[in-house]
Amino acid sequence: MTTVGIATGAGRGMGLACARRLASAVDILLLVDRDPSIAAVAAELAATSPAAVEGFVLDVTDTAGLARLAARVGELGALRAVAHAAGISPTMADWRRIFTVDLVATAALARALRPLTTAGTASVYFASMAPLLGIAAGQHAADDVLDDPLAEDFLDRIRAVLGEQVEDPGWAYSWAKRGVHRFAQQEAVRVGPLGGRVCSVSPGVIDTPQGRQEAEQHGSMQLLVDRTPLGRRGQSEDVADVVAFLLSSQARFVSGIDVLVDGGVVAAVRGPAVAQAGSPT
């Protein structure tokens, strides 16, 4: 059976790094990006790849386009791996667009591909360390809304429960990525009986074009780098290596979890060592 992989946001950054890793793990790889230049990226990767590589121009918020993507996978073979890296960050859009691209589109992609799930299908959705740093536990009312991202009134409901603060793009980003964490857990339960696996991955401060754009506008990014125990920004390959493992048969009993790829900064900022430092000896 011909195996098919999908890498979204594959035109650059972490999505492209994931695509390069997946090219040796499947027979046919679809590179998905909204930029038409993805065709040239696919051609370049195909020149050195053991897999056949196709570019697929798609805005992941386009429901009809997601249906076309699923149909194309079905034509080609069996869905083996999905690295869903497409997303936007706080400097790129307003709060509604951030929720729509980062959370709603993730759920819509999963819904479109779910009928193709079979034994061995694995998906990784990109989340972020942001909600782990910024959102406290016990947000039950908001989580109830987050857990239904495909509801027609989702944006109105999340605005109602979180208030006007959610209109801040950075806050919206944190909540959208919290939703991805929760959605990956839900989807793992849904597709497990079909033999499928789902995880999320939460990058820290990663040196990508998008990451550098955020750093230029938010000095706090450097503060996080300074507190990273490993003493550096992450590289796209650092994340892609973890995604490749999660999508591989070596991770065959790993599902429903989030993997933090942050060089230890969440532990440094929010972990037990911080609490101990503030406690009397």
C-alpha positions as CSV (number, residue, x, y, z in Angstrom):
1,M,0.0,0.0,0.0
2,T,1.3,3.4,-0.9
3,T,1.8,5.6,2.2
4,V,1.0,9.3,2.1
5,G,2.2,12.1,4.4
6,I,1.0,15.7,4.8
7,A,3.1,18.6,6.1
8,T,1.2,21.9,6.5
9,G,2.8,25.3,6.7
10,A,5.5,23.6,4.7
11,G,6.8,26.7,2.8
12,R,9.3,27.6,5.5
13,G,10.3,27.3,9.1
14,M,9.2,24.4,11.2
15,G,6.8,23.1,8.6
16,L,9.5,22.8,6.0
17,A,11.8,21.1,8.5
18,C,9.1,18.6,9.2
19,A,8.5,18.0,5.5
20,R,12.2,17.3,5.0
21,R,12.0,14.6,7.8
22,L,8.8,13.1,6.5
23,A,10.2,12.7,3.0
24,S,12.1,9.6,4.0
25,A,9.1,8.1,6.0
26,V,6.4,8.0,3.3
27,D,6.0,7.1,-0.4
28,I,4.2,10.4,-1.3
29,L,4.4,13.6,0.6
30,L,2.0,16.5,0.1
31,L,3.4,19.9,1.1
32,V,0.5,22.2,2.0
33,D,0.9,26.0,2.2
34,R,-1.3,29.0,1.2
35,D,1.7,30.5,-0.8
36,P,1.7,29.3,-4.4
37,S,5.5,29.1,-4.1
38,I,5.0,25.8,-2.4
39,A,5.1,24.2,-5.8
40,A,8.8,25.3,-6.2
41,V,9.5,24.1,-2.6
42,A,8.1,20.7,-3.5
43,A,10.1,20.5,-6.7
44,E,13.3,21.3,-4.8
45,L,12.6,18.7,-2.1
46,A,11.6,16.1,-4.7
47,A,15.0,16.4,-6.3
48,T,16.7,14.9,-3.3
49,S,13.9,12.9,-1.7
50,P,13.1,9.2,-1.8
51,A,9.4,10.1,-1.8
52,A,7.3,11.7,-4.5
53,V,6.6,15.2,-3.4
54,E,3.6,17.4,-4.4
55,G,2.8,21.0,-3.6
56,F,-0.8,21.7,-2.5
57,V,-1.9,25.3,-2.4
58,L,-4.4,25.6,0.5
59,D,-5.5,28.1,3.1
60,V,-6.2,25.8,6.0
61,T,-9.3,27.8,7.0
62,D,-10.9,26.9,3.6
63,T,-13.3,24.0,4.4
64,A,-13.8,23.1,0.7
65,G,-10.0,23.1,0.3
66,L,-9.6,20.7,3.2
67,A,-12.1,18.4,1.5
68,R,-10.0,18.5,-1.7
69,L,-6.9,17.7,0.3
70,A,-8.6,14.7,1.9
71,A,-9.8,13.5,-1.5
72,R,-6.3,13.8,-3.0
73,V,-4.9,11.7,-0.2
74,G,-7.5,9.1,-0.8
75,E,-6.6,9.0,-4.5
76,L,-2.9,8.5,-3.7
77,G,-3.0,5.8,-1.0
78,A,-3.2,5.3,2.8
79,L,-2.7,8.3,5.1
80,R,0.3,7.6,7.3
81,A,1.5,10.9,8.8
82,V,0.3,14.4,9.3
83,A,2.5,17.2,10.6
84,H,0.2,20.2,11.0
85,A,2.5,23.2,11.5
86,A,0.4,25.8,9.7
87,G,-0.5,28.7,12.0
88,I,-0.1,32.3,12.8
89,S,1.4,34.2,15.7
90,P,0.2,37.3,17.7
91,T,1.8,40.0,15.4
92,M,0.2,38.5,12.3
93,A,-3.5,39.0,12.8
94,D,-6.4,40.0,15.1
95,W,-7.8,37.7,17.8
96,R,-10.6,36.3,15.6
97,R,-8.2,35.3,12.8
98,I,-5.8,33.8,15.4
99,F,-8.4,31.5,16.8
100,T,-9.7,30.6,13.3
101,V,-6.3,29.7,11.9
102,D,-4.7,28.1,15.0
103,L,-7.6,26.2,16.6
104,V,-10.6,26.1,14.3
105,A,-8.7,25.1,11.3
106,T,-6.8,22.4,13.2
107,A,-10.2,20.9,14.2
108,A,-11.5,21.2,10.6
109,L,-8.4,19.5,9.2
110,A,-8.8,16.7,11.6
111,R,-12.4,16.3,10.7
112,A,-11.6,16.2,7.0
113,L,-8.9,13.6,7.4
114,R,-10.6,11.4,10.1
115,P,-12.3,9.1,7.6
116,L,-8.9,8.3,6.2
117,T,-7.5,7.1,9.5
118,T,-6.3,3.5,9.6
119,A,-3.9,1.4,11.7
120,G,-0.7,3.3,11.8
121,T,-2.0,6.8,11.0
122,A,-0.3,9.4,13.2
123,S,-0.9,13.1,13.4
124,V,1.0,15.9,15.3
125,Y,-0.6,19.3,15.7
126,F,1.5,22.3,16.6
127,A,0.6,24.1,19.8
128,S,2.9,26.3,21.9
129,M,4.4,26.8,25.3
130,A,2.5,30.0,25.6
131,P,-0.6,28.6,27.4
132,L,1.7,26.8,29.8
133,L,3.3,30.1,30.8
134,G,0.3,32.3,30.8
135,I,-2.9,30.5,31.6
136,A,-3.7,29.2,35.1
137,A,-5.4,25.9,35.8
138,G,-9.1,25.7,36.6
139,Q,-10.5,27.5,33.6
140,H,-13.5,25.2,33.3
141,A,-16.0,27.5,31.7
142,A,-13.6,28.6,29.0
143,D,-12.3,25.1,28.4
144,D,-15.9,24.0,27.8
145,V,-16.1,26.5,25.0
146,L,-12.6,25.6,23.7
147,D,-13.6,22.0,23.4
148,D,-16.2,22.7,20.7
149,P,-14.1,24.8,18.2
150,L,-16.3,23.9,15.2
151,A,-19.5,25.3,16.7
152,E,-20.9,28.1,14.4
153,D,-20.9,30.6,17.3
154,F,-17.5,29.6,18.7
155,L,-15.9,33.0,18.4
156,D,-18.8,34.7,20.1
157,R,-18.9,32.2,22.9
158,I,-15.2,32.4,23.6
159,R,-15.4,36.2,23.6
160,A,-18.3,36.1,26.0
161,V,-16.6,33.7,28.5
162,L,-13.1,35.4,28.4
163,G,-14.2,39.0,28.1
164,E,-12.5,41.8,26.2
165,Q,-9.1,40.7,27.3
166,V,-9.2,38.0,24.6
167,E,-9.1,40.6,22.0
168,D,-5.4,41.1,22.8
169,P,-3.7,39.0,20.1
170,G,-1.1,37.5,22.5
171,W,-3.8,36.4,24.9
172,A,-5.9,35.0,22.0
173,Y,-2.9,33.1,20.8
174,S,-2.3,31.5,24.2
175,W,-6.0,30.4,24.5
176,A,-6.1,29.1,20.9
177,K,-3.0,27.0,21.6
178,R,-4.5,25.8,24.8
179,G,-7.4,24.7,22.6
180,V,-5.0,22.7,20.4
181,H,-3.6,20.9,23.5
182,R,-7.1,19.9,24.5
183,F,-8.2,19.0,20.9
184,A,-5.3,16.7,20.4
185,Q,-6.4,14.8,23.5
186,Q,-9.9,14.5,22.3
187,E,-8.9,13.4,18.8
188,A,-6.6,10.8,20.2
189,V,-9.6,9.2,22.0
190,R,-11.7,9.5,18.8
191,V,-9.3,7.8,16.4
192,G,-7.6,5.4,18.7
193,P,-10.2,2.6,18.0
194,L,-9.3,3.0,14.3
195,G,-5.6,2.5,15.0
196,G,-4.7,6.1,14.8
197,R,-2.6,8.3,17.1
198,V,-2.6,12.0,17.8
199,C,-0.2,14.2,19.8
200,S,0.5,17.9,20.0
201,V,3.9,19.5,20.2
202,S,4.7,22.8,21.9
203,P,7.7,24.7,20.7
204,G,9.5,27.2,22.8
205,V,11.4,30.2,21.3
206,I,12.4,28.9,17.9
207,D,14.6,30.7,15.4
208,T,12.3,30.9,12.4
209,P,11.1,33.9,10.3
210,Q,7.9,34.0,12.2
211,G,9.7,33.7,15.5
212,R,12.1,36.5,14.6
213,Q,9.1,38.7,13.7
214,E,7.6,38.1,17.1
215,A,11.0,38.9,18.8
216,E,11.3,42.2,17.0
217,Q,8.0,43.4,18.5
218,H,8.2,41.7,21.9
219,G,11.3,42.2,24.1
220,S,10.0,39.6,26.5
221,M,11.1,36.9,24.0
222,Q,14.7,37.6,24.8
223,L,14.0,37.3,28.5
224,L,12.7,33.8,27.8
225,V,15.8,32.9,25.8
226,D,17.9,34.3,28.7
227,R,16.1,32.0,31.1
228,T,16.3,28.9,28.9
229,P,18.4,26.3,30.7
230,L,20.0,25.1,27.5
231,G,21.1,28.7,26.8
232,R,19.9,29.2,23.2
233,R,17.0,29.6,20.9
234,G,15.6,26.4,19.4
235,Q,16.1,25.6,15.7
236,S,13.4,24.3,13.4
237,E,15.2,20.9,13.3
238,D,15.0,20.6,17.0
239,V,11.2,20.5,16.7
240,A,11.1,18.5,13.5
241,D,13.2,15.7,15.1
242,V,10.6,15.3,17.8
243,V,7.7,15.4,15.4
244,A,9.4,12.8,13.2
245,F,9.7,10.5,16.3
246,L,6.1,11.0,17.3
247,L,5.0,10.2,13.7
248,S,7.2,7.1,13.5
249,S,6.4,3.5,14.5
250,Q,8.9,3.9,17.3
251,A,6.2,6.0,19.0
252,R,3.5,3.4,18.3
253,F,2.1,3.5,21.9
254,V,2.3,7.3,22.3
255,S,-0.9,9.2,21.9
256,G,-3.0,11.9,23.5
257,I,-0.1,13.9,24.9
258,D,1.7,17.2,24.4
259,V,5.4,17.2,24.0
260,L,7.2,20.4,25.1
261,V,10.2,21.3,23.0
262,D,11.4,24.5,24.7
263,G,15.0,23.9,26.0
264,G,13.6,23.7,29.6
265,V,12.3,27.3,29.8
266,V,8.8,26.4,31.1
267,A,10.6,24.4,33.9
268,A,12.7,27.4,34.6
269,V,9.8,29.8,34.8
270,R,7.0,27.7,36.2
271,G,8.6,24.5,37.5
272,P,9.2,23.2,41.1
273,A,12.7,24.7,41.1
274,V,11.1,28.2,41.0
275,A,8.9,27.4,43.9
276,Q,11.8,26.0,45.9
277,A,13.9,29.1,45.2
278,G,11.2,31.2,46.9
279,S,10.8,29.0,49.9
280,P,12.7,29.1,53.2
281,T,15.3,26.4,53.7
